Amino acid sequence: MQTVRVELAHAPYDILIGADLLADVRPLLAVLPQKRAAIVTNATVAPLYLARLQAALEAAGVEVLPIVLADGEQYKTGETLNQILDALLTHRFERKSTLLALGGGVIGDMTGFAAAIYQRGVPFIQIPTTLLAQVDSSVGGKTAINHPLGKNMIGAFYQPKLVLADLGTLRSLPAREYSAGLAEVIKYGLIDDLPFFEWLEANMAALMQRDEAALGYAVRRSCENKARIVMADEKEEGVRAWLNLGHTFGHAIEAGLGYGVWLHGEAVAAGMLVAAKASQLLGDLSVQDVARIAALLQAAGLPTQAPTLSFERWLSLMAQDKKVEAGRIRFILLRRLGAAHIGHLDEAVLRQVLA
């Protein structure tokens, strides 16, 4: 087991990374303030891991309430959030009762948001079971639900007590979802870690085979990168915005096509390549740089072409993005491979790149 520490003054916590960590619940017990917990999961993950985790916790004397939700980005809504809150209220959960998010990014985001608002804040633990959640959404305290007019527009910054990333859960992950997680891994190399980007170029074949050593390194390196950025800028007032490379375009793709049609990582991959091409038009990246990014995305089984939307539709969707400031859309762009920055794109560049 490897440990990455997120050292926030008000809410420090560990990210535990390793194979088959769900077999030992002692790290979970160590951060439970009360032996009462709800495991929030979905209909896909529950048959795989819920009974095992629930039995282990109950054997340790923890009273467990399972809450099983529908699976899919299209269910990341206020209605589904209320299912969690209804269960907590019905079973009279208290402020020291803990929520455990067992699943991917959707479960993690909704459980974290429920924890942030139930009785004005109860403890929660992230147990991410997808690659995307292990390297990105479970770390850093961003929680949210979607709105028909925009992705993740309703939420809160709320840090978990612990993140337990069991690499063994990735064995059962469908190939498409696994590739979607690799998009966020690649992102870390692009924004601030050129040596990691180069390592990914050399080791993508091993990652696609789910080689345990390569996967463990990629997850740890990604979590180290995210932890470092979150510790420097928890509330996204500066460098944390770099983590949104490709996301302004990607969120527009998800909302424009309908949530769940493209996976989040797929939309981010296409969005990162759009951002790279925009950076090329601005003179910061070379044609060869963009080709390297496209080749790595392709090797990871990710899309390298955004879907067709009208320019007006793109603008309308991106105008709902959280990075809009004073009416202007801020984009995360690349000065060079391994160096992100926050910038703006004029209409001519946007028209050219989105064409």
RABELDA-V247108 format. One record per pair of residues at least 12 apart in sequence whose ideal C-beta (glycine too) atoms are under 6 Angstrom apart, sorted by the first residue. I is the first residue (numbers start at 1). GAP is how many residues later the second one is. D is the distance in whole Angstrom. If there is no record, write none. Layout:
BEGIN
i:I gap:GAP d:D
i:I gap:GAP d:D
END
This chain:
BEGIN
i:1 gap:15 d:6
i:1 gap:17 d:4
i:2 gap:15 d:5
i:2 gap:218 d:5
i:3 gap:13 d:6
i:4 gap:219 d:5
i:4 gap:220 d:6
i:4 gap:223 d:5
i:6 gap:221 d:5
i:7 gap:224 d:6
i:11 gap:148 d:4
i:13 gap:148 d:6
i:13 gap:149 d:6
i:15 gap:148 d:4
i:15 gap:208 d:5
i:16 gap:148 d:5
i:17 gap:148 d:5
i:17 gap:202 d:5
i:17 gap:203 d:5
i:19 gap:148 d:5
i:19 gap:149 d:5
i:20 gap:148 d:4
i:21 gap:143 d:6
i:21 gap:145 d:4
i:22 gap:31 d:6
i:22 gap:144 d:5
i:25 gap:31 d:5
i:25 gap:32 d:6
i:29 gap:31 d:6
i:31 gap:130 d:4
i:31 gap:131 d:5
i:32 gap:66 d:5
i:33 gap:63 d:4
i:34 gap:62 d:4
i:34 gap:63 d:6
i:35 gap:26 d:5
i:35 gap:27 d:5
i:36 gap:27 d:5
i:36 gap:61 d:5
i:37 gap:25 d:6
i:37 gap:27 d:6
i:37 gap:61 d:5
i:37 gap:63 d:6
i:38 gap:27 d:4
i:38 gap:29 d:6
i:38 gap:61 d:5
i:39 gap:27 d:5
i:39 gap:61 d:5
i:39 gap:63 d:5
i:40 gap:27 d:5
i:40 gap:44 d:6
i:40 gap:61 d:6
i:40 gap:71 d:4
i:41 gap:27 d:6
i:41 gap:61 d:4
i:41 gap:62 d:5
i:42 gap:27 d:5
i:42 gap:29 d:4
i:42 gap:61 d:5
i:42 gap:65 d:6
i:43 gap:25 d:6
i:43 gap:28 d:5
i:44 gap:27 d:4
i:45 gap:58 d:5
i:45 gap:84 d:6
i:46 gap:22 d:5
i:48 gap:124 d:6
i:50 gap:16 d:6
i:65 gap:26 d:5
i:67 gap:17 d:6
i:67 gap:20 d:5
i:72 gap:188 d:5
i:73 gap:33 d:6
i:73 gap:186 d:4
i:73 gap:187 d:4
i:74 gap:185 d:5
i:74 gap:186 d:4
i:76 gap:30 d:5
i:76 gap:69 d:5
i:76 gap:70 d:5
i:77 gap:68 d:6
i:78 gap:67 d:6
i:81 gap:29 d:6
i:81 gap:64 d:5
i:84 gap:30 d:4
i:88 gap:30 d:6
i:95 gap:24 d:5
i:95 gap:27 d:6
i:98 gap:25 d:4
i:99 gap:12 d:5
i:99 gap:16 d:5
i:99 gap:25 d:4
i:100 gap:25 d:5
i:100 gap:27 d:6
i:101 gap:25 d:5
i:102 gap:25 d:5
i:103 gap:26 d:6
i:104 gap:26 d:4
i:104 gap:29 d:5
i:105 gap:27 d:6
i:105 gap:28 d:5
i:105 gap:32 d:4
i:108 gap:18 d:5
i:108 gap:25 d:5
i:108 gap:29 d:5
i:108 gap:30 d:5
i:109 gap:34 d:5
i:109 gap:35 d:5
i:111 gap:13 d:6
i:112 gap:12 d:6
i:112 gap:31 d:3
i:112 gap:46 d:6
i:113 gap:30 d:4
i:113 gap:31 d:6
i:113 gap:42 d:5
i:116 gap:27 d:6
i:116 gap:40 d:4
i:116 gap:42 d:4
i:123 gap:38 d:5
i:124 gap:36 d:5
i:125 gap:35 d:6
i:125 gap:36 d:5
i:125 gap:37 d:5
i:126 gap:12 d:4
i:126 gap:34 d:5
i:126 gap:37 d:4
i:127 gap:37 d:5
i:128 gap:37 d:6
i:129 gap:40 d:4
i:130 gap:47 d:6
i:130 gap:51 d:6
i:131 gap:39 d:6
i:131 gap:47 d:6
i:131 gap:50 d:3
i:132 gap:48 d:6
i:132 gap:49 d:4
i:132 gap:52 d:5
i:132 gap:133 d:5
i:134 gap:31 d:4
i:134 gap:85 d:5
i:135 gap:49 d:5
i:135 gap:50 d:5
i:135 gap:84 d:6
i:135 gap:87 d:4
i:136 gap:48 d:4
i:138 gap:25 d:5
i:139 gap:24 d:6
i:139 gap:84 d:6
i:139 gap:87 d:5
i:140 gap:86 d:6
i:140 gap:90 d:4
i:141 gap:16 d:5
i:141 gap:17 d:5
i:141 gap:18 d:4
i:143 gap:12 d:5
i:143 gap:13 d:6
i:143 gap:15 d:5
i:149 gap:171 d:5
i:150 gap:170 d:4
i:151 gap:100 d:4
i:151 gap:103 d:6
i:151 gap:104 d:6
i:157 gap:78 d:6
i:167 gap:48 d:6
i:179 gap:121 d:6
i:179 gap:122 d:4
i:179 gap:123 d:6
i:180 gap:83 d:4
i:180 gap:85 d:3
i:180 gap:86 d:5
i:181 gap:84 d:6
i:182 gap:118 d:4
i:183 gap:82 d:4
i:183 gap:85 d:5
i:183 gap:86 d:4
i:183 gap:119 d:6
i:185 gap:33 d:5
i:185 gap:37 d:5
i:186 gap:110 d:6
i:187 gap:58 d:5
i:188 gap:34 d:5
i:188 gap:37 d:4
i:191 gap:51 d:5
i:191 gap:54 d:5
i:191 gap:149 d:4
i:193 gap:32 d:6
i:194 gap:143 d:6
i:194 gap:144 d:3
i:196 gap:25 d:6
i:197 gap:141 d:6
i:201 gap:95 d:6
i:204 gap:95 d:4
i:204 gap:96 d:6
i:241 gap:101 d:6
i:242 gap:90 d:6
i:242 gap:98 d:4
i:244 gap:88 d:5
i:245 gap:27 d:6
i:245 gap:87 d:4
i:245 gap:95 d:6
i:246 gap:22 d:5
i:246 gap:25 d:3
i:246 gap:26 d:3
i:246 gap:29 d:6
i:247 gap:21 d:6
i:248 gap:70 d:6
i:248 gap:73 d:5
i:248 gap:83 d:6
i:249 gap:22 d:3
i:249 gap:25 d:5
i:250 gap:17 d:4
i:250 gap:18 d:4
i:250 gap:21 d:4
i:252 gap:62 d:6
i:252 gap:65 d:4
i:252 gap:66 d:5
i:253 gap:14 d:4
i:254 gap:13 d:5
i:255 gap:62 d:5
i:256 gap:53 d:5
i:256 gap:57 d:6
i:256 gap:61 d:5
i:266 gap:37 d:5
i:269 gap:28 d:5
i:269 gap:33 d:4
i:269 gap:34 d:6
i:270 gap:33 d:5
i:270 gap:36 d:4
i:273 gap:21 d:6
i:273 gap:31 d:6
i:274 gap:32 d:6
i:274 gap:79 d:6
i:275 gap:58 d:6
i:276 gap:14 d:5
i:276 gap:17 d:5
i:277 gap:13 d:6
i:277 gap:76 d:5
i:278 gap:67 d:6
i:278 gap:71 d:6
i:278 gap:75 d:5
i:279 gap:54 d:5
i:279 gap:55 d:4
i:281 gap:68 d:5
i:284 gap:51 d:5
i:285 gap:49 d:6
i:289 gap:48 d:6
i:311 gap:40 d:6
i:311 gap:43 d:6
i:314 gap:40 d:5
i:328 gap:16 d:6
i:330 gap:12 d:5
i:331 gap:12 d:6
i:331 gap:14 d:6
END
